[in-house]
Amino acid sequence: MKKLVLIDGNSIAYRAFFALPLLNNEKGVYTNAVYGFTTMILKILEEEDPTHLLVAFDAGKTTFRHETYKEYKGKREKTPSELAEQLPVMRDLLDAFQIKYYEVENYEADDIIGTLTTEAVSSGDFEVKVFTGDKDLLQLVDDDVTVALTRKGITNVDFYDLDAVKDRYGFLPKQIIDMKGLMGDSSDNIPGVPGVGEKTALKLLHEHGTLEDVYASIDTVSGKKLKEKLEANRENAVMSKELATIMLNAPVDITWDDMARKTADQSKLSALFQELEFASLLERIGEDTSAQSADIEDLALTVVTEVTDEMLVSPSAVAVEVLDDNYHSAEIIGLALANKNGTYFLPTDTALNSEKFKQFASDSSCKKYTFNAKRAVVTLGWHGIELNGMEFDIQIASYLVDPSASSHEMADIASRKKSLHVQTDEAVYGKGKKQAVPDEAVLSQHIGRKAAAILDLKPDVETELEANHQLELFRGLEMPLSVILGQMERTGIAVNRTELEEMGERLSSKLAELEEQIHEKAGTAFNINSPKQLGEVLFEKLQLPVIKKTKTGYSTSADILEKLKDQHEIIPMILHYRQLGKLNSTYIEGLLKVIHPKTGKIHTIFNQSITQTGRLSSTEPNLQNIPVRLEEGRKIRQAFIPDRENGSIFAADYSQIELRVLAHISGDENLIEAFREGRDIHTKTAADVFDVNEDSVTTEMRRTAKAVNFGIVYGISDYGLSQNLGITRKEAQSFIETYFKSYPGVKKYMEDIVEQARENGYVTTLLNRRRYLPEITSRNFNQRSFAERTAMNTPIQGSAADIIKKAMVEMATVLEREGFRSNMLIQVHDELIFDVPNEEIEAMKERVTDIMENAIKLDVPLVAETAHGQTWYDAK
């Protein structure tokens, strides 16, 4: 027989959205529901191998059932915008898969599926499988019809054939509608008989058969109250059964040929997966996610054994190559120079042992172009070679010209700009643990081509910067910052290893203590880290309400435990146990692993060309993300100490810089006035939103206002705010609307900036950093909505990032010019951390505050707050 697979599109989409955390690609487009939906499609294609398939969607909110009962599905909340944006992308994916999708005005997906199931079975040619998250469709189960119900996550399903339905309910599938008639369905707002639940409904149907049979023999129903409820709600019960009945003869105009399985359009599918950044799914459909290895083209390259004056001319493109991403511990595997005289490959020993090369490298009058200047400076610095005269960084320039590009690696830049062909590093060295240095012929060609491409690309990319009015941003901010970041990385931050180890011991002791307390509350010893054992304790022994089941038992995920934390005192203990366990493994043990063996310090890597807003990020380790919500997490900062006796860790951070930038950019008079008067902006917003005097604002009101203030900056939706605050979407929408009434200039700015983005195709920061938004005019609701949010946020967050970068450049100049011995160590978004001799603290307070507060002139004051202490923790 042929196999027809019918998929309930809306149901699977909703399941996917709520089963997976909010995910987005590099462009910020939400992708979690699309990802879950796509994995389900792939699973069905691989495991079911259907001959025919179709995805059915609801056509709209109103159906013929509303004529019977206008409140049908009336209590459902509006589809979250974060999901609505993804629905058109799912259709795009189905087009790429060449899978037919279909909807019928005034009918639901269930009715399309019911009709096609009936026709398929009647033809005698098909077995049918229906994939859904909706139990209503179990009424379709028959000898040739199986319904697959999603349960855990999205791709795990339970298959229901006739026997499975009988085992589950004790009756035939068609009696599902009788059960719904009696018990109703709150998700569809079907009333049923108030007070009759599944247990009672099943009992009645087991005794009588159908809804009609129950009422035909109402006198024999046991229980006076139950009989009264049934009699009083007879009309509701009959109507509810009618509402729950799937239409089997809906006006479906589609042929079996339309539904016949076709081969996916691999190029379209691959392009979509790449755009959505579904790397694992690309591999699953057989695409090579690494760049294709091309034959090495000939290059006029000289492999040198001795450094000569001929090769050391200005300007020169310099390529410094390491294998390991963490260049603080990596060995140089080769260098290359490209200039007017040719391209030269320098084996590591030749370069590092040449006095001529060292002099050339350190000579600031010799102009040098490179890729990732910071990495080149730091890498050579670890090998005792000072690299000066860095005039042009092709990676930073490419990043400024188009921060939304998927990659700013050398091979990708060269490919986009149609320069000399450069292979990807992965194609040459391999991936992960398989990385290896190739023979000299391949290695020299690869590094040489990088240097030659840098030299070739420089004029064109510089012209693009000039056309974008970004030369000052490049030359005056990003290029000097790259050198400063390199100095910060090389300096590193001193760490008290003993303190970290003692923290680990204290955490281990606390974990053991918590474990004992948890076992005591549970009344038994068990492995807290075992979801299976934990589930059995919570839901069987302690009889806590089961919220969600998994394939292996009960779900004990964090979100489930959060919902149960008021049910039993063991739950907060378990949540705390997990938090401490993560602190110990991820941060304590993780930081101990990256203490540099030679310096005893931690040397992070600041990434200057990753975020589209201009913000810096930190990796290996991420010093910007040390947890601060838990006191035990904050105490990790106690291990970060000054690298000198009589020294202190000095911290300076901007107060509410993004909201101050918003006030300046929007020109909102109320917001500007509040900042100029030095008022607490969250308290003021709370007073406005809750319509009370500022003196009456509670801590909870201020917390809500703070979430609204910062949410507005990020273009938050009512759904997003409701999730953050644990309130209804209606309440969240009310907060947002009241906010805009209080700050009408902000609302106008957001409308104007979106329109400006539509006209120009991009938005800019105060220092002229651009972000292109081609999706702002897209017909795709998903892409357009994200672009609109980005248009609102980028000028604010990007300007804040530019301001602190400008302060860093000016601060580095002052430290050197005025002979300070203080060192800038870390940037954490709006905060700078320094290692300061105690005798310089007062001078640093004055200079840092002055520079940060005057880095740029706004219509509201910038405010920098400073603190210091014996450790990073004490300074905060």
CORGI-V169860 format. One record per residue. N is the residue number from 1. RES is the residue in one letter. PHI is phi in whole degrees, -180 to 180 (* if undefined). PSI is psi as a letter, one per 30 degrees, with the letter a starting at -180 (NA if undefined). BURIAL is 1 if it has 16 or more other C-alpha atoms within 10 Angstrom, else 0. Layout:
N_RES_PHI_PSI_BURIAL + N_RES_PHI_PSI_BURIAL
This chain:
1_M_*_l_0 + 2_K_-75_l_0 + 3_K_-118_k_1 + 4_L_-104_k_1 + 5_V_-108_k_1 + 6_L_-114_k_1 + 7_I_-117_k_1 + 8_D_-81_j_1 + 9_G_-58_e_1 + 10_N_-64_e_1 + 11_S_-63_e_1 + 12_I_-66_e_1 + 13_A_-63_e_1 + 14_Y_-63_e_1 + 15_R_-57_e_1 + 16_A_-63_e_1 + 17_F_-62_e_1 + 18_F_-85_f_0 + 19_A_-82_f_1 + 20_L_-115_k_0 + 21_P_-66_l_0 + 22_L_-59_j_0 + 23_L_-117_l_0 + 24_N_-147_l_0 + 25_N_-85_a_0 + 26_E_-60_f_0 + 27_K_-83_f_1 + 28_G_87_g_0 + 29_V_-74_k_1 + 30_Y_-65_k_1 + 31_T_-135_f_1 + 32_N_-63_e_1 + 33_A_-68_e_1 + 34_V_-62_e_1 + 35_Y_-63_e_1 + 36_G_-62_e_1 + 37_F_-61_e_1 + 38_T_-68_e_1 + 39_T_-64_e_1 + 40_M_-67_e_1 + 41_I_-60_e_1 + 42_L_-62_e_1 + 43_K_-62_e_0 + 44_I_-64_e_1 + 45_L_-63_e_0 + 46_E_-75_e_0 + 47_E_-92_e_0 + 48_E_-95_f_0 + 49_D_48_h_0 + 50_P_-71_l_1 + 51_T_-88_f_1 + 52_H_-139_k_1 + 53_L_-157_l_1 + 54_L_-155_k_1 + 55_V_-107_k_1 + 56_A_-101_k_1 + 57_F_-120_l_1 + 58_D_-70_k_1 + 59_A_-84_f_1 + 60_G_180_a_0 + 61_K_-79_f_0 + 62_T_-100_k_1 + 63_T_-133_l_1 + 64_F_-61_f_0 + 65_R_-67_f_1 + 66_H_-68_f_0 + 67_E_-69_e_0 + 68_T_-80_e_0 + 69_Y_-147_j_1 + 70_K_-65_f_0 + 71_E_-90_g_0 + 72_Y_-54_k_1 + 73_K_56_g_1 + 74_G_-72_f_0 + 75_K_-97_g_0 + 76_R_-73_k_0 + 77_E_-73_l_0 + 78_K_-59_k_0 + 79_T_-57_k_0 + 80_P_-55_k_0 + 81_S_-60_e_1 + 82_E_-64_f_1 + 83_L_-86_e_1 + 84_A_-56_e_1 + 85_E_-64_f_1 + 86_Q_-92_f_1 + 87_L_-61_e_1 + 88_P_-63_e_1 + 89_V_-67_e_1 + 90_M_-62_e_1 + 91_R_-67_e_1 + 92_D_-60_e_1 + 93_L_-67_e_1 + 94_L_-62_e_1 + 95_D_-60_e_1 + 96_A_-67_e_1 + 97_F_-74_f_1 + 98_Q_59_h_1 + 99_I_-105_k_1 + 100_K_-70_k_1 + 101_Y_-126_l_1 + 102_Y_-156_k_1 + 103_E_-146_l_1 + 104_V_-132_k_1 + 105_E_-55_k_0 + 106_N_79_g_0 + 107_Y_-129_l_1 + 108_E_-99_l_1 + 109_A_-57_e_1 + 110_D_-56_e_1 + 111_D_-70_e_1 + 112_I_-63_e_1 + 113_I_-65_e_1 + 114_G_-61_e_1 + 115_T_-66_e_1 + 116_L_-68_e_1 + 117_T_-62_e_1 + 118_T_-61_e_1 + 119_E_-65_e_0 + 120_A_-66_e_1 + 121_V_-67_e_1 + 122_S_-62_e_0 + 123_S_-70_f_0 + 124_G_77_g_0 + 125_D_-100_f_0 + 126_F_-125_k_1 + 127_E_-102_k_1 + 128_V_-122_k_1 + 129_K_-126_k_1 + 130_V_-112_k_1 + 131_F_-109_k_1 + 132_T_-160_l_1 + 133_G_-110_g_1 + 134_D_-105_j_1 + 135_K_-67_f_0 + 136_D_-55_e_1 + 137_L_-72_f_1 + 138_L_-63_f_1 + 139_Q_-64_f_1 + 140_L_-86_f_1 + 141_V_-58_k_1 + 142_D_-152_a_1 + 143_D_-56_e_0 + 144_D_-109_g_1 + 145_V_-127_k_1 + 146_T_-117_k_1 + 147_V_-112_k_1 + 148_A_-101_j_1 + 149_L_-99_k_1 + 150_T_-69_k_1 + 151_R_-131_c_1 + 152_K_-68_k_1 + 153_G_60_b_1 + 154_I_-134_e_1 + 155_T_-96_f_1 + 156_N_-87_k_0 + 157_V_-133_l_1 + 158_D_-108_k_0 + 159_F_-93_k_0 + 160_Y_-114_j_1 + 161_D_-104_a_1 + 162_L_-57_e_1 + 163_D_-64_e_0 + 164_A_-66_e_1 + 165_V_-66_e_1 + 166_K_-63_e_0 + 167_D_-64_e_0 + 168_R_-75_e_0 + 169_Y_-114_f_1 + 170_G_80_g_0 + 171_F_-148_a_1 + 172_L_-78_l_1 + 173_P_-53_e_1 + 174_K_-66_f_1 + 175_Q_-81_f_1 + 176_I_-55_e_1 + 177_I_-69_e_1 + 178_D_-69_e_1 + 179_M_-63_e_1 + 180_K_-66_e_1 + 181_G_-62_e_1 + 182_L_-82_e_1 + 183_M_-95_f_1 + 184_G_71_a_1 + 185_D_-154_j_1 + 186_S_-64_e_0 + 187_S_-66_e_0 + 188_D_-102_g_0 + 189_N_58_h_1 + 190_I_-90_k_1 + 191_P_-70_e_1 + 192_G_62_a_1 + 193_V_-105_j_1 + 194_P_-53_k_1 + 195_G_91_f_0 + 196_V_-101_j_1 + 197_G_-102_a_1 + 198_E_-62_e_0 + 199_K_-61_e_0 + 200_T_-69_e_0 + 201_A_-61_e_1 + 202_L_-62_e_1 + 203_K_-59_e_0 + 204_L_-63_e_1 + 205_L_-71_e_1 + 206_H_-65_e_0 + 207_E_-83_e_0 + 208_H_-118_f_1 + 209_G_113_d_1 + 210_T_-124_l_1 + 211_L_-59_e_1 + 212_E_-61_e_0 + 213_D_-65_e_0 + 214_V_-60_e_1 + 215_Y_-74_f_1 + 216_A_-67_f_0 + 217_S_-120_h_0 + 218_I_-60_e_0 + 219_D_-66_f_0 + 220_T_-92_f_0 + 221_V_-69_k_0 + 222_S_-81_k_0 + 223_G_100_j_0 + 224_K_-62_e_0 + 225_K_-64_e_0 + 226_L_-63_e_1 + 227_K_-61_e_0 + 228_E_-65_e_0 + 229_K_-62_e_0 + 230_L_-63_e_1 + 231_E_-66_e_0 + 232_A_-71_f_0 + 233_N_-123_g_1 + 234_R_-58_e_1 + 235_E_-64_e_0 + 236_N_-61_e_1 + 237_A_-65_e_1 + 238_V_-64_e_1 + 239_M_-64_e_1 + 240_S_-64_e_1 + 241_K_-64_e_1 + 242_E_-63_e_1 + 243_L_-64_e_1 + 244_A_-82_f_1 + 245_T_-81_k_1 + 246_I_-76_k_1 + 247_M_-68_k_1 + 248_L_-106_g_1 + 249_N_-140_h_0 + 250_A_-67_l_1 + 251_P_-73_i_0 + 252_V_-93_j_0 + 253_D_-112_i_0 + 254_I_-153_k_0 + 255_T_-106_l_0 + 256_W_-64_e_0 + 257_D_-63_e_0 + 258_D_-59_e_0 + 259_M_-94_f_1 + 260_A_-60_k_1 + 261_R_-66_k_1 + 262_K_-121_l_0 + 263_T_-74_k_0 + 264_A_-63_k_1 + 265_D_-80_j_0 + 266_Q_-59_e_0 + 267_S_-68_e_0 + 268_K_-65_e_0 + 269_L_-64_e_1 + 270_S_-62_e_1 + 271_A_-63_e_0 + 272_L_-67_e_1 + 273_F_-61_e_1 + 274_Q_-66_e_1 + 275_E_-64_e_0 + 276_L_-83_f_1 + 277_E_64_h_1 + 278_F_-93_i_1 + 279_A_-60_e_1 + 280_S_-65_e_0 + 281_L_-75_e_1 + 282_L_-59_e_1 + 283_E_-64_e_0 + 284_R_-67_e_0 + 285_I_-93_g_0 + 286_G_89_g_0 + 287_E_-88_k_0 + 288_D_-83_j_0 + 289_T_-81_f_0 + 290_S_-87_l_0 + 291_A_-62_k_0 + 292_Q_-68_k_0 + 293_S_-75_k_0 + 294_A_-102_l_0 + 295_D_-62_k_0 + 296_I_-71_j_0 + 297_E_-81_l_0 + 298_D_-66_k_0 + 299_L_-137_k_0 + 300_A_-70_i_0 + 301_L_-122_k_1 + 302_T_-111_k_1 + 303_V_-91_j_1 + 304_V_-100_k_0 + 305_T_-110_f_0 + 306_E_-146_k_0 + 307_V_-79_k_1 + 308_T_-119_l_0 + 309_D_-64_f_0 + 310_E_-60_e_0 + 311_M_-85_f_1 + 312_L_-102_i_1 + 313_V_-118_l_1 + 314_S_-111_k_1 + 315_P_-86_l_1 + 316_S_-132_k_1 + 317_A_-85_k_1 + 318_V_-119_k_1 + 319_A_-117_j_1 + 320_V_-111_k_1 + 321_E_-113_k_1 + 322_V_-130_l_1 + 323_L_-87_e_1 + 324_D_-70_k_0 + 325_D_-62_e_0 + 326_N_-85_j_1 + 327_Y_-74_f_1 + 328_H_-73_f_1 + 329_S_-124_g_1 + 330_A_-91_l_0 + 331_E_-92_k_1 + 332_I_-73_k_1 + 333_I_-105_f_1 + 334_G_162_l_1 + 335_L_-132_l_1 + 336_A_-143_k_1 + 337_L_-124_k_1 + 338_A_-136_k_1 + 339_N_-153_a_1 + 340_K_-62_f_0 + 341_N_-89_f_0 + 342_G_145_a_0 + 343_T_-119_k_1 + 344_Y_-130_k_1 + 345_F_-101_k_1 + 346_L_-113_j_1 + 347_P_-56_l_1 + 348_T_-53_e_1 + 349_D_-62_e_0 + 350_T_-61_e_1 + 351_A_-71_e_1 + 352_L_-71_f_1 + 353_N_-103_g_0 + 354_S_-101_j_0 + 355_E_-65_e_0 + 356_K_-63_e_0 + 357_F_-66_e_1 + 358_K_-62_e_1 + 359_Q_-66_e_1 + 360_F_-62_e_1 + 361_A_-62_e_1 + 362_S_-83_f_0 + 363_D_-75_j_0 + 364_S_-71_f_0 + 365_S_-80_f_0 + 366_C_-86_j_1 + 367_K_-70_k_1 + 368_K_-133_k_1 + 369_Y_-111_k_1 + 370_T_-155_l_1 + 371_F_-115_k_1 + 372_N_61_i_1 + 373_A_-57_e_1 + 374_K_-61_e_1 + 375_R_-62_e_1 + 376_A_-65_e_1 + 377_V_-63_e_1 + 378_V_-69_e_1 + 379_T_-61_e_1 + 380_L_-66_e_1 + 381_G_-61_e_1 + 382_W_-64_f_1 + 383_H_-104_g_0 + 384_G_80_g_0 + 385_I_-116_k_1 + 386_E_-88_k_1 + 387_L_-110_j_1 + 388_N_-120_l_1 + 389_G_75_g_1 + 390_M_-76_j_1 + 391_E_-98_e_1 + 392_F_-144_k_1 + 393_D_-116_j_1 + 394_I_-65_f_1 + 395_Q_-69_e_1 + 396_I_-65_e_1 + 397_A_-61_e_1 + 398_S_-61_e_1 + 399_Y_-62_e_1 + 400_L_-70_e_1 + 401_V_-64_e_1 + 402_D_-150_i_1 + 403_P_-66_f_1 + 404_S_-86_f_1 + 405_A_-58_k_1 + 406_S_-66_f_0 + 407_S_-154_k_0 + 408_H_-119_h_1 + 409_E_-78_l_1 + 410_M_-58_e_1 + 411_A_-63_e_1 + 412_D_-74_e_1 + 413_I_-63_e_1 + 414_A_-61_e_1 + 415_S_-67_e_0 + 416_R_-64_e_0 + 417_K_-91_g_0 + 418_K_57_h_0 + 419_S_-96_a_1 + 420_L_-54_k_1 + 421_H_-66_k_1 + 422_V_-123_k_1 + 423_Q_-72_l_1 + 424_T_-70_l_1 + 425_D_-60_e_1 + 426_E_-63_e_1 + 427_A_-66_e_0 + 428_V_-90_e_1 + 429_Y_-103_f_1 + 430_G_93_a_0 + 431_K_-121_k_0 + 432_G_57_b_0 + 433_K_-70_f_0 + 434_K_-86_g_0 + 435_Q_-62_k_0 + 436_A_-155_l_0 + 437_V_-77_k_0 + 438_P_-75_l_0 + 439_D_-67_l_0 + 440_E_-61_e_0 + 441_A_-62_e_0 + 442_V_-71_e_0 + 443_L_-61_e_1 + 444_S_-65_e_1 + 445_Q_-62_e_1 + 446_H_-64_e_1 + 447_I_-71_e_1 + 448_G_-63_e_1 + 449_R_-66_e_1 + 450_K_-62_e_1 + 451_A_-62_e_1 + 452_A_-65_e_1 + 453_A_-68_e_1 + 454_I_-59_e_1 + 455_L_-63_e_1 + 456_D_-71_e_1 + 457_L_-79_f_1 + 458_K_-51_e_1 + 459_P_-61_e_0 + 460_D_-68_e_0 + 461_V_-69_e_1 + 462_E_-64_e_1 + 463_T_-63_e_0 + 464_E_-64_e_1 + 465_L_-60_e_1 + 466_E_-65_e_0 + 467_A_-64_e_0 + 468_N_-88_g_0 + 469_H_58_h_0 + 470_Q_-117_g_1 + 471_L_-63_e_1 + 472_E_-67_e_0 + 473_L_-60_e_1 + 474_F_-71_e_1 + 475_R_-76_e_0 + 476_G_-89_f_0 + 477_L_-122_d_1 + 478_E_-70_e_1 + 479_M_-66_e_1 + 480_P_-64_e_1 + 481_L_-64_e_1 + 482_S_-62_e_1 + 483_V_-68_e_1 + 484_I_-63_e_1 + 485_L_-63_e_1 + 486_G_-61_e_1 + 487_Q_-63_e_1 + 488_M_-63_e_1 + 489_E_-64_e_1 + 490_R_-65_e_1 + 491_T_-62_e_1 + 492_G_70_l_1 + 493_I_-121_k_1 + 494_A_-69_k_1 + 495_V_-130_k_1 + 496_N_-88_j_1 + 497_R_-59_e_1 + 498_T_-61_e_0 + 499_E_-63_e_0 + 500_L_-61_e_1 + 501_E_-64_e_0 + 502_E_-67_e_0 + 503_M_-61_e_1 + 504_G_-61_e_1 + 505_E_-66_e_0 + 506_R_-65_e_0 + 507_L_-65_e_1 + 508_S_-62_e_0 + 509_S_-65_e_0 + 510_K_-64_e_0 + 511_L_-62_e_1 + 512_A_-66_e_0 + 513_E_-65_e_0 + 514_L_-63_e_1 + 515_E_-59_e_1 + 516_E_-64_e_0 + 517_Q_-66_e_0 + 518_I_-65_e_1 + 519_H_-61_e_1 + 520_E_-65_e_0 + 521_K_-66_e_1 + 522_A_-79_f_1 + 523_G_79_g_0 + 524_T_-163_l_0 + 525_A_-88_k_0 + 526_F_-159_l_0 + 527_N_-84_j_0 + 528_I_-64_f_1 + 529_N_-82_f_0 + 530_S_-95_j_0 + 531_P_-55_e_1 + 532_K_-65_e_1 + 533_Q_-67_e_0 + 534_L_-63_e_1 + 535_G_-60_e_1 + 536_E_-63_e_0 + 537_V_-65_e_1 + 538_L_-70_e_1 + 539_F_-103_f_1 + 540_E_-107_e_0 + 541_K_-74_e_0 + 542_L_-90_f_0 + 543_Q_59_h_0 + 544_L_-73_l_0 + 545_P_-62_k_0 + 546_V_-81_k_0 + 547_I_-96_e_0 + 548_K_-154_k_0 + 549_K_-108_l_0 + 550_T_-120_l_0 + 551_K_-61_e_0 + 552_T_-101_g_0 + 553_G_152_b_0 + 554_Y_-106_k_1 + 555_S_-76_k_1 + 556_T_-125_h_1 + 557_S_-66_l_0 + 558_A_-58_e_0 + 559_D_-67_e_0 + 560_I_-68_e_0 + 561_L_-65_e_1 + 562_E_-60_e_0 + 563_K_-71_f_0 + 564_L_-103_g_1 + 565_K_-65_f_0 + 566_D_-92_f_0 + 567_Q_-85_f_0 + 568_H_-160_k_0 + 569_E_-68_f_0 + 570_I_-71_f_1 + 571_I_-66_e_1 + 572_P_-58_e_1 + 573_M_-65_e_1 + 574_I_-67_e_1 + 575_L_-61_e_1 + 576_H_-65_e_0 + 577_Y_-59_e_1 + 578_R_-67_e_1 + 579_Q_-62_e_0 + 580_L_-68_e_1 + 581_G_-62_e_1 + 582_K_-67_e_0 + 583_L_-57_e_1 + 584_N_-67_e_1 + 585_S_-78_e_0 + 586_T_-79_e_0 + 587_Y_-102_e_1 + 588_I_-63_e_1 + 589_E_-65_e_0 + 590_G_-64_e_0 + 591_L_-69_e_1 + 592_L_-60_e_1 + 593_K_-70_f_0 + 594_V_-106_g_1 + 595_I_-69_k_1 + 596_H_-67_k_1 + 597_P_-64_f_0 + 598_K_-89_e_0 + 599_T_-103_f_0 + 600_G_72_g_0 + 601_K_-112_l_1 + 602_I_-106_k_1 + 603_H_-117_j_1 + 604_T_-77_l_1 + 605_I_-119_k_1 + 606_F_-92_k_1 + 607_N_-95_k_1 + 608_Q_-102_f_1 + 609_S_-135_h_1 + 610_I_-116_e_1 + 611_T_-73_k_0 + 612_Q_-81_f_1 + 613_T_-90_f_1 + 614_G_100_f_1 + 615_R_-67_k_1 + 616_L_-82_l_1 + 617_S_-125_l_1 + 618_S_-132_k_1 + 619_T_-139_l_0 + 620_E_51_i_1 + 621_P_-94_l_1 + 622_N_-84_j_0 + 623_L_-82_f_1 + 624_Q_-86_f_1 + 625_N_-123_g_0 + 626_I_-66_k_1 + 627_P_-63_k_1 + 628_V_-126_f_0 + 629_R_-72_e_0 + 630_L_-89_k_0 + 631_E_-60_e_0 + 632_E_-62_e_1 + 633_G_-70_e_1 + 634_R_-60_e_1 + 635_K_-69_f_1 + 636_I_-58_e_1 + 637_R_-67_f_1 + 638_Q_-65_f_1 + 639_A_-81_f_1 + 640_F_-94_j_1 + 641_I_-132_l_1 + 642_P_-69_l_1 + 643_D_-95_h_1 + 644_R_-168_l_0 + 645_E_-73_l_0 + 646_N_56_h_0 + 647_G_-124_l_1 + 648_S_-140_l_1 + 649_I_-89_k_1 + 650_F_-118_k_1 + 651_A_-119_k_1 + 652_A_-136_k_1 + 653_D_-139_l_1 + 654_Y_-75_k_1 + 655_S_-91_j_0 + 656_Q_48_h_1 + 657_I_-63_e_1 + 658_E_-67_e_1 + 659_L_-70_e_1 + 660_R_-69_e_1 + 661_V_-64_e_1 + 662_L_-59_e_1 + 663_A_-60_e_1 + 664_H_-66_e_1 + 665_I_-68_e_1 + 666_S_-79_f_1 + 667_G_68_g_1 + 668_D_-65_k_1 + 669_E_-64_e_0 + 670_N_-65_e_1 + 671_L_-69_e_1 + 672_I_-61_e_1 + 673_E_-61_e_0 + 674_A_-61_e_1 + 675_F_-70_e_1 + 676_R_-65_e_0 + 677_E_-85_f_0 + 678_G_72_g_0 + 679_R_-79_l_0 + 680_D_-75_j_0 + 681_I_-65_e_1 + 682_H_-72_e_1 + 683_T_-66_e_1 + 684_K_-62_e_1 + 685_T_-63_e_1 + 686_A_-61_e_1 + 687_A_-61_e_1 + 688_D_-69_e_1 + 689_V_-67_e_1 + 690_F_-95_f_1 + 691_D_57_h_0 + 692_V_-133_l_0 + 693_N_-71_l_0 + 694_E_-59_e_1 + 695_D_-66_f_0 + 696_S_-95_g_0 + 697_V_-71_k_1 + 698_T_-88_l_0 + 699_T_-60_e_0 + 700_E_-68_e_0 + 701_M_-62_e_1 + 702_R_-65_e_1 + 703_R_-62_e_0 + 704_T_-63_e_1 + 705_A_-63_e_1 + 706_K_-63_e_1 + 707_A_-63_e_0 + 708_V_-68_e_1 + 709_N_-55_e_1 + 710_F_-76_f_0 + 711_G_-65_e_1 + 712_I_-60_e_1 + 713_V_-59_e_1 + 714_Y_-100_g_1 + 715_G_63_h_1 + 716_I_-66_k_1 + 717_S_-95_l_1 + 718_D_-62_e_1 + 719_Y_-64_e_1 + 720_G_-61_e_1 + 721_L_-67_e_1 + 722_S_-64_e_1 + 723_Q_-68_e_0 + 724_N_-65_e_0 + 725_L_-101_f_0 + 726_G_68_h_0 + 727_I_-123_l_0 + 728_T_-76_l_0 + 729_R_-65_e_1 + 730_K_-64_e_0 + 731_E_-65_e_0 + 732_A_-63_e_1 + 733_Q_-63_e_1 + 734_S_-64_e_0 + 735_F_-61_e_1 + 736_I_-64_e_1 + 737_E_-65_e_0 + 738_T_-67_e_1 + 739_Y_-59_e_1 + 740_F_-67_f_0 + 741_K_-68_e_0 + 742_S_-76_e_1 + 743_Y_-127_i_1 + 744_P_-63_f_1 + 745_G_-65_e_1 + 746_V_-68_e_1 + 747_K_-61_e_1 + 748_K_-64_e_0 + 749_Y_-58_e_1 + 750_M_-65_e_1 + 751_E_-68_e_0 + 752_D_-67_e_0 + 753_I_-70_e_1 + 754_V_-67_e_1 + 755_E_-65_e_0 + 756_Q_-63_e_0 + 757_A_-64_e_1 + 758_R_-65_e_1 + 759_E_-72_e_0 + 760_N_-94_f_0 + 761_G_86_g_1 + 762_Y_-159_l_1 + 763_V_-126_l_1 + 764_T_-130_l_1 + 765_T_-90_l_1 + 766_L_-63_f_1 + 767_L_-102_g_1 + 768_N_77_g_1 + 769_R_-73_k_1 + 770_R_-104_l_1 + 771_R_-138_j_1 + 772_Y_-80_k_1 + 773_L_-133_i_1 + 774_P_-62_f_0 + 775_E_-77_f_1 + 776_I_-63_f_1 + 777_T_-110_g_1 + 778_S_-67_k_0 + 779_R_-75_f_0 + 780_N_-75_j_1 + 781_F_-57_e_1 + 782_N_-57_e_1 + 783_Q_-66_e_1 + 784_R_-65_e_1 + 785_S_-65_e_1 + 786_F_-64_e_1 + 787_A_-60_e_1 + 788_E_-65_e_1 + 789_R_-63_e_1 + 790_T_-65_e_1 + 791_A_-60_e_1 + 792_M_-69_e_1 + 793_N_-86_e_1 + 794_T_-58_e_1 + 795_P_-60_f_1 + 796_I_-80_e_1 + 797_Q_-66_e_1 + 798_G_-66_e_1 + 799_S_-67_e_1 + 800_A_-61_e_1 + 801_A_-65_e_1 + 802_D_-63_e_1 + 803_I_-63_e_1 + 804_I_-71_e_1 + 805_K_-64_e_1 + 806_K_-63_e_1 + 807_A_-62_e_1 + 808_M_-64_e_1 + 809_V_-63_e_1 + 810_E_-68_e_1 + 811_M_-66_e_1 + 812_A_-61_e_1 + 813_T_-63_e_0 + 814_V_-65_e_0 + 815_L_-57_e_1 + 816_E_-74_e_0 + 817_R_-66_e_0 + 818_E_-98_g_0 + 819_G_72_g_0 + 820_F_-67_k_0 + 821_R_-98_f_0 + 822_S_-68_k_1 + 823_N_-121_k_1 + 824_M_-80_k_1 + 825_L_-111_e_1 + 826_I_-142_k_1 + 827_Q_-116_k_1 + 828_V_-119_i_1 + 829_H_61_d_1 + 830_D_-105_g_1 + 831_E_-133_k_1 + 832_L_-118_k_1 + 833_I_-117_k_1 + 834_F_-125_l_1 + 835_D_-104_j_1 + 836_V_-126_k_1 + 837_P_-63_k_1 + 838_N_-57_e_1 + 839_E_-71_f_0 + 840_E_-101_g_0 + 841_I_-60_e_1 + 842_E_-63_e_0 + 843_A_-64_e_0 + 844_M_-67_e_1 + 845_K_-55_e_1 + 846_E_-68_e_0 + 847_R_-72_e_0 + 848_V_-64_e_1 + 849_T_-60_e_1 + 850_D_-62_e_0 + 851_I_-68_e_1 + 852_M_-67_e_1 + 853_E_-77_f_1 + 854_N_-118_g_1 + 855_A_-61_e_1 + 856_I_-153_l_1 + 857_K_-94_j_0 + 858_L_-117_l_0 + 859_D_-75_f_0 + 860_V_-126_l_1 + 861_P_-71_k_1 + 862_L_-82_k_1 + 863_V_-124_k_1 + 864_A_-114_k_1 + 865_E_-114_k_0 + 866_T_-120_l_1 + 867_A_-157_l_1 + 868_H_-149_l_1 + 869_G_-172_a_1 + 870_Q_-73_f_1 + 871_T_-137_l_1 + 872_W_-61_e_1 + 873_Y_-61_e_1 + 874_D_-64_e_1 + 875_A_-71_f_1 + 876_K_-104_NA_0
